[in-house]
Amino acid sequence: MEEQLVRLLEETQSSHDPVRKHAEFQLQQLYSNLAFAPGLLAIASHESVPVNTRQAALLSLKTLVLSAWSPTFDEFKGQILVTDDTKTQLRRGLLEIATSDGQERKVKSAASYVVSKIAQADFPEEWPDLLPSLLHVIRTGSDAQLHGALKVLGELVDDCFNDEQFFSNARDLVKVIYDVAVNDGRKPTLRALAVSVFRSCFDILEMVMEDHKAAVKAFADEALSHWTPFFVDVMKSRLPPPPTEEEENADQGAVERHRGLVALKLQVVKVLMRIRGVFPSMLSPQSPLLFSATWEELSALQPAYHQLYIESERQSRLEDADGLPYTLDFLVLEELDFMQACLRAPPVKKELEQQLAKQSGSESTWVTEVMKLAVAYAQITTEEEGLWNFDVNVFLSEETSVTANYTPRTACGDLVIKLGEWLSAATVDGLLSYTRSLYSTDQGWKAKEAALYVLNQLLGDYQDTDKHTSLEAANGFIDFIRYAMHQSEEFLRARGYLVAGSLTRTSGEVLHPVAASFMEASLQAITNDESEVVKVSCIRALQHYLQSLPPAITLPLQSSIMAALSNYLQTQDLSELTESDDLMVTLVETLRDAILLDTRVCLTGGGLDLLFSIARHGANNFQLTMLVNETFEEVVKTVAALGNDAYIQLCAKVLPSLSGAFDVGTLTEETALTNLAADLLSLLAENGHSPLPDGFIASVMPKLQRLLLNSTDEELLRSATCAVKNMLQHDAPQFFAWHDASGKGGLEVVLVIIDRLLSPAVDDNAAAEVGGLAAELVEKAGSERLGPYLMQLLRAVAVRVGSAETAQFIQSLILVFARLSLVSPKEVLDFLAQVQVGSESGLQIVMSKWLENSVNFAGYDEIRQNVIALSKLYVLQDPRLSSIMVKGDLIVPQSDRIMTRSRARQNPDRYTIIPAPLKILKVLVEELLSASGNPRTLSSAAAAAGELADDAENNNNNNSEDGDWEDDPDELDLGLPATKAELMAYAGEDGGSGRQRDDETQAFLMEFFRGIAGDAAFREVFAALSPEEQERLRGMS
């Protein structure tokens, strides 16, 4: 058996696809063989077997465990294929591999992972000796054994403990890993791993704190009384000099020790940040000491950091096989973040405020020293310099903060921003003071660029928070900006242009006299500077001028800006530029701001031509197409406001380009370009005049007809449907008068399009806009023009409602009947009652979907139409409507068990069943609440109110954990289980609807409820409403 398994495991790693798949299939067929799992274990244990084969054996074991070990796993296939005796053998054998003294690390790591999976199902009931065995190995084992035991223990803490299991073992566990962490005789990497396991304990503590607050606090107090002095000692200790490249290449013991000490320090900072997030008040008394230690170490590490990363290009952002970061840049990054956090600790703030008061009037304060530190670590690394020179788009992504690359440079910007939020004037003065001293020295360009970079970050925050730079500070920085703009080093020069724009934006009118010269210098640099980095920096800086300076300054330069952007684009290969998303977006943003200075430039100049040229090459970029759409929509609106002649002129300029885009998109099979053209055409019709210019329909409808009858692209079908709907809405006579090449009139063409989109062959997402088109056709054509097609059309819509599943599509179809109900509610009921959809009536099908989905409708007009339509149907008091039974309120299961995916599948949501009129009232009450600006449902609002009351009481009783050291509400650790749970709960509760106040809908509903309040039928239905709904209606008066 073992020989067969070895052969199959080797074949699973074959590069030949059929061989690999056949081997995987044969392994699956052996799952039920009693010798299969022991055979895999034997292979994994044999040191003579190649490492990759042993890893493959453990991977197969993991797959077997997940699919055939226990029903607790989501991947469980329905049958347990491992006997109890075999399970015992596997548990013992795998733990031996994971904690052995001589096994290959990759094999031990794979075994640890399988052990953790088994523990999820078996610990502690079926595997009670697992934790005692691990703790024994940690206490007494060799370094190799300790490493394996800590890996398994880390997995156990992350995935397997519930609150009862944790608290029953927590003291022993924490004591054992503490002993490892403080033991100088152990390798620093093992000590770092022990600290990492301790940090994981706080994830459990945070999750259970709400239910066991007193016990959790007591345990944390006890644990931290031992650990905190150790943390302080580690923070105060100094690292040895970093190894040279020769030493690293030789992989000497000193290299491993240095990496281990960096990893240990880094894990200590990480656990301090974690404690600060969960138990801030416990760490608060130590915050001044920790702040000083962090500042001192960052100051001490500067020479090494500069030598490694600013002057040389040593490898950065490296982790070991256990996921422990060990390079100096990672440590600096964590310590900068921790220093920023300490700045918000009340004891630190109090001490620093006292020092600042004593230093009042002095040129050099501690704020100046913080700026010195920030500028030192904000300098461009050699790696960044090379990357940005190679690809200017990477530079721009860092500059616009859209990158996920968080570095010491960006951390320094955040540090200064946080300091500025606390001490605004002192921060600017401190930065100005240090910049003066820096620029008076012969320090290199990187330091001078970093000072302006930090200023730029601070100014960006000023813009976001509507703060303004003082006249003195603004004037103080001008000379340094001018100096930078005239230097030979391109990154310093680029920074000068960028800061000039940012300073102009945040200084109000005080810089207007010099801002015009800065803006003109940027325009000149776009055309004349040799550096790509400088050119794109100036293009970005133009946005700041255009958004902040008065038209008297910017409008005379509109044509020059267009020319500069056009010249820049002519120097670029647009086919290559499509890979530079951030640069394309920056170009469009600047072009948008220039066009919107005076949109008449689109009638005579090349503004739209430039916009369309960029869009044609960047149609696959979602952000870019959104910007193009928004810009074009604003252009159409403002031009249309100038009068019909201007709108006709705009259409004459734009329609040939859009028509050409349809042709190019079709020829090159670029659906993104065709989608964009359809979106722009829709905007042109939607925001234009009625009637549309002569020939508008004839110029574009043939292409839209071809797309709508042949395309399968979901987004394209939606966009094209919207375009047809908007043209029909704005000029029905021209539309009906148009004929296609085969002689079909516009009405018949639209009916054919709607018929195709309503067919089951077209996906819900693709047909999402067909309801709006059908409703528009019914209103514009009327029953006389439609004749017998009207009933056929409405029947097709009703049938499609029955199979519709997506919210947008359901809303689109339902609004066909809602809009008809605004005028003829009884006729709508009569029609639906006569339609048969399968074995059910159309009335049952449509009303069920209508009422179940109403609260999810989007769009002010759509919601208002729906509300009015439902109120009209309710007022009919039609017995046919009363006989329709629909879903009512969700029945919440009374269980405290965690709802896994498998349990959710076995226990789907259940609802009460109620009559349609009662559901209508429930929907209208819900809409009344939403129209008032509250996006939550009544039940969740009531629950939230109760939670707030409970929280207030708890905070009064416990003085609030955050009282001494508040967490930043904008900071989220997305890796934390509690954060994920809260975000998922929020998403489920609100769904991101973002409903805003709607006074018109609210006024209508209040009048409606007042009007029916005296009816006997209403009083009967009112009694069936929930207490919260009744209270809401009573509260109207």
ZAMAR-153688 format. One record per residue (C-alpha): x, y, z negated. Coordinates in steps of 0.1 Angstrom, whole numbers, plus 5000, padded with zeros to 4 digits. Each point is the difference from the previous one (the first is absolute). Layout:
% residues N
XYZ/...
END
This chain:
% residues 1037
500050005000/502850254991/501849955033/496850065019/499350314979/503550145006/499649955037/496650175000/501250294978/502950065024/497750005029/497850264983/502950245005/500449925037/500050305024/497949785024/496450084992/498449665009/502549814979/499550234970/496249995002/500049625003/502249974970/497850234979/496949795011/501749684990/500950144966/496450104994/498949645009/502349874972/498350214973/497949714988/503049774998/500949944964/503750005008/499850335018/500450254971/502649794981/502049975033/500050375005/501250054964/502849745005/501250185032/499950344982/502149854971/502849855021/502950235003/501349805030/497050105021/500550335019/498750314982/497650105028/498449654999/499750014962/498350345003/497649865026/499249724977/499150244972/498050215025/498049695009/499449934964/498750354994/497549955029/498949674986/499550164965/497950285014/497849785021/499649684980/501150054964/497150194983/496750175009/501350324984/501950095031/498350195028/501849785025/498649684985/498749765027/497449834978/501849684990/502749944973/502749795016/502649994972/499649754971/500550104964/503149794998/501550165031/499150354987/501949934968/503049885020/499950305022/499750254972/503049854982/502149965031/499450355014/500750164967/503349814999/501050135034/499050364991/502050004968/502949775009/503650094996/501449935034/497350035027/500250245029/498350334991/497650005031/498849654990/499550114963/498150315011/497749795022/499449754972/499250294976/497350115024/498449665001/500249974962/498250344997/497249885024/499549684980/500050204968/497250225013/497849685000/501449794972/501550244973/499449964971/497449724999/501849755023/503550134995/500250114963/503849954998/500850235029/500650324980/501949834971/502249835025/500850335017/500750184968/502349724989/502050025032/500250384997/501349974964/502649735006/500649965037/503050095022/499850315022/498849795029/497349844979/499150334985/499650155035/497549745010/498050014968/499750385002/498849975036/497349754990/499150214969/499650315021/497649815023/498149874970/499650354985/499050155034/497449745009/499049754973/499450164966/496550114989/499750224969/499649724975/503049815014/502150315001/499450114964/500549654986/503549995015/500950375005/502250044969/502149695007/500350095037/501050364995/502549904973/501749755022/500450235030/501150284977/502849784988/501149955036/499750375008/502250124971/502649725004/503250155014/501349655005/497449935027/500450125036/498550345005/497849875028/498449754976/499550284974/498450205028/497749715009/499049974963/499150374999/498049955032/498049724983/499350234970/498750275024/497649755015/498549964965/498750355002/497849915030/498249754977/499850244971/498550275023/497449765013/498849884966/500450334981/496450105005/498749694982/502849964974/501350354994/501049964964/501849675005/501850135031/501250324983/501249804970/501949765022/501550285021/501050204969/501849694986/501749915033/501250355008/501450064966/502749745010/500250075037/500250395000/503450024983/501449765026/498550215028/501650314986/503449824997/499849895036/499050345012/503050164981/502549745013/502250105029/500549805032/503549915011/501350155032/498349855031/502049735018/501950095031/499049865034/502949774999/498949874966/496549955012/501149815031/502249784977/496949954978/502050014968/498649954965/500250384994/497550055029/497549764985/500450164966/499450355014/497049895019/498649834969/500550314978/498250225026/497249745001/499850004962/499850384998/497550015028/497749754983/500250194968/498950325017/497249805017/498749864967/500250354984/497850135028/497649724995/499850064962/499550365007/497049915022/498349774975/501150134966/501350355005/499650114964/502349724988/502850125023/499450374994/502150044969/503049855018/499450215032/502650284992/502749744993/499149815032/499850325020/503550114989/501449655007/498550005035/501350355008/503549924987/500149685020/498850165032/502750274995/502649744995/498949795030/500350305025/503649945011/499449635006/496750065018/501750275022/502949785008/497849705009/497250165019/500650375008/503649975011/500149645010/497349765013/499849714975/497049765002/497050134980/496749874989/501249644993/498449744978/501349664989/498249675006/497850054969/498750335013/502250214976/501350325016/503750054993/501350295021/500750344984/497550195022/497249794985/501150084965/500350375008/496550005015/498449834969/501950244976/498950315020/496449884997/500449934963/501550344994/497050155018/497749804977/501950114969/499550365010/496349964992/500649854965/498950264974/503149964978/502250065031/498050295011/500150164966/503849964997/500650135035/497650304995/501950094969/503349985019/498750215028/498850274976/503550014984/501650025035/497750285011/501850265020/502949765007/501049935036/500449644993/497349804982/499249634997/497650055029/503050115021/501849684990/497049795010/500250175034/503749925002/499249644994/497149995024/502150165028/502849764994/497849695006/497950175027/502950015024/499649825033/501749664999/502349885027/497549745009/497250255004/502250235020/500749725025/496449905002/498750355005/502650075027/499049685018/496250054997/498650344993/496649844993/501449844969/501150354988/496650145007/498249714982/502150084969/499350375003/496249965003/500049754971/498249735021/502949754994/499849734973/503750044995/500350144965/503650104993/502050204974/499650295024/496249994999/500149924962/502050334995/497350195018/497349844978/502150094969/500250365009/496350015009/499049864966/502350254983/498450285021/496549894989/501150054964/502350305003/499350175033/502050324997/502949844981/500349735026/500250245029/502450224981/502249714990/500149875036/500850355013/502750044974/501749675009/499650075037/501850334996/502949844983/500149715024/500050225031/502950204985/502249695000/501749805027/497949694993/499049805030/496950055022/498249714985/499750174966/498850325015/497449815021/498849814969/499450334981/497850125028/498349655003/499150024963/498650355005/498049875030/498449724979/499150264973/498550235026/498049715014/498549944966/499350384997/498049985032/498149704989/499050164966/499550365014/502950154981/502050295014/503750085000/500950334983/501450285021/503349994980/500449625005/499050025037/502550285007/502649814980/500049705023/499950195033/503850055003/500649624994/497449925026/501650235025/503449864992/498849645006/498350095033/503450115014/502249714989/501549745023/498849704980/496749905016/498249874969/500850324980/498950215029/496849805004/499350044962/500450375004/497250025026/497749774980/500450194967/499550335018/496649885011/499149854966/501050324982/497950215024/497049784993/500250034962/501150374997/496850175012/500650345016/503450074984/502049835027/498050125030/502750255010/502649735004/497649715009/499650125036/503749995005/500349654985/497149885022/501750145032/503349844989/498249674998/498550055035/503550075014/501549704983/497349765015/501350105034/503750084994/501349794971/502049705010/498849784970/496849805003/499750014962/500050385000/497550015029/497449784983/500550184967/499250335017/496949845017/498849894965/500950344985/497850185026/497049844983/500750194968/500350335018/496849945021/498049904969/501250294977/500850305021/497350245012/498949995037/501650345005/503449824997/499249665015/497650075028/502550205022/502349694998/497449755011/501249975035/503649984988/499249714977/498249825028/503050065023/502549884973/498049684994/499649945037/503850045005/500749764972/497749745015/501650035034/503349904984/498549684986/499349675015/496349974990/500049635005/502749974973/498350264978/497149774995/502149814975/500550324980/496650024983/500950274975/501650225026/496949975023/497750084971/502250314991/499850125036/496249975001/499650174966/502250305011/498250015034/496649994982/500950304978/501350195031/496949935021/497650094972/501550354997/497850085030/498449715018/499450215032/503649895008/498549675009/498050165029/503050175017/503249864984/501449654996/499149934964/497649725007/502349865027/502849974974/497649844975/498749755026/503549925011/501149914965/496749814994/500449805032/503349864987/498949964964/496549865003/500949704979/500950224970/496850024979/501150324981/501050175033/496749925017/498150134969/501950335002/499450035038/496349934995/499750264971/501950265020/498049945032/496750024980/501050334985/501050135035/496649895014/498150164972/501850345001/499950025038/496349905001/499450294975/501450245026/497149925023/498849775028/502550145026/503049924977/498649654993/499549945038/503650115006/501349774972/498149705016/501450085034/503649994985/499549694978/497849765020/502549925027/502649914973/497649784982/498849845032/503749935009/500649864965/497249755006/501649895033/503549984986/498849814969/498249755022/502949955024/502649954973/497549814977/500850264973/496849984980/501350244974/500250285027/496549915013/498750024965/501550344994/498550135033/496649874990/500350174965/501050335016/497249985025/497549934972/501350314981/499850215031/496349915005/499150004963/501350354993/499050165033/497150195014/496649865012/499649965028/503449875009/501950155031/498849875033/501749685011/501249924965/498049674999/500949905035/503850054994/500349764971/497049784998/501249755027/503149934979/498149974967/497549775017/502849775012/501649994965/496749944982/499049715022/503449835002/502250084971/500349784969/502150244980/498050094968/501450354995/499650095037/496449895001/499250214969/501750315014/498449965035/496649944984/500350334980/501050195031/496949885019/497850084970/501350354997/499650075038/496449874998/499450214969/501350325016/498649975036/497449735005/498750155033/503449995016/500649654986/496749865013/500550175034/503449835005/500249685020/502949755001/501649865032/497349735003/497250264997/498949924964/498850314981/501550114967/497149864980/500449655015/503850014995/499650084963/497549734996/502449755015/502850124978/497849974968/498949665011/503649885002/501050164967/497149844982/500749655013/501449754975/503249975022/501150354989/501550034965/498350214973/503050234998/500150055038/496250095001/500150214968/498850325019/497349845022/497250094976/500750375003/500049975038/496749814999/498450254976/501250295022/498649835031/496649944984/499750364989/501250155033/498349775024/496749954980/497449745005/498950145033/503449985017/500949674984/496649835005/500149634993/503850024993/499350174967/498549704983/502749775015/502750234987/498650024965/499449624999/503749955010/501150234972/497849824974/501449665011/503650134998/499350134965/499449654989/503549885009/501950334992/502549974971/502350314999/498750314982/500750255028/498249785026/497049944977/499750384993/500250075037/497149765008/497850094971/500250375008/498249925033/496949914979/500750274974/500050285026/496849875015/498549984965/500650374995/497250065026/498049685002/500549784969/496849815004/500849925036/503449874990/498349764974/497449895026/502849925025/502249814976/497149804986/499349885035/503649905009/501049644992/503749934994/500549634998/497649884973/499750344982/498350325009/502050305011/498650194970/501649764976/503349995018/500350385005/498850114966/502249754982/503150125018/498950364997/499450014963/503049784991/502450235018/498450354996/502250094970/503149945022/499050245028/502550265009/499750355015/497950294987/497550015029/499749625001/499449984962/497450285001/498249845030/500049674981/498650154968/497250185018/499149695021/499849784969/497950264982/497550015029/499849625001/499349994962/497350265002/498149785026/499349754971/499749745027/499149654986/502249845027/503050184985/499049904964/500049635011/503750025011/502349874972/503650125000/503249994978/499750214969/502750044973/503149794996/499849744973/503250034980/501249654988/500449984963/503549854999/503450114987/501949775023/502450155025/498349995034/502449845024/499549975037/498949644998/497550074972/498750305020/499349775029/498349754978/497950274983/498950265026/498350334989/496349964991/497350275001/496550054987/497349985027/497650305001/497450165023/501250245027/498250314985/501749954967/503449965018/499350325020/499550194967/503249854986/501950115031/498550354998/500950044964/503549895008/500250255028/498750274976/503049934978/502449995029/498750335014/500850174967/503749925007/500349694978/501449725022/499549734974/497049784996/497750054971/501149694983/503750075004/499450364989/498349884968/502849754994/502650265006/498350234975/500049724974/503749935007/500850374996/498250014967/501849684988/503350145011/499450334982/499249814968/503149785004/502250305006/498750174969/500649694979/503449925014/501450355008/500449885037/503249825011/500650285025/499850284975/503750024993/501249945036/497450025027/500349805031/499950195032/496549935014/501450025035/502549724994/498949655007/502249694998/498349795027/501949704989/498249984967/497149764995/498050254981/500450265027/499049765027/496949894980/499050364995/500450095037/498049695011/497350094975/499950365012/499849885036/497249764993/498150264980/500150295023/501049865034/501750325009/496750175011/501150344989/496450145001/499850374994/497250224988/497150035025/497650274989/497649965029/499549624994/499750054963/497350275004/498049785023/500149704976/499150214970/497050145019/499149655012/500049854965/498050294986/497549965028/499349634992/500450024962/496350024995/499149695021/498749694983/502149785024/503150194991/499449964962/499849635005/503249985020/501750244976/499549754972/502049755019/503050235004/503049944977/500350224968/502950205016/497950075032/497050104979/502250234980/501450165031/496650085013/498850144967/503150224998/499050185033/497850234981/
END
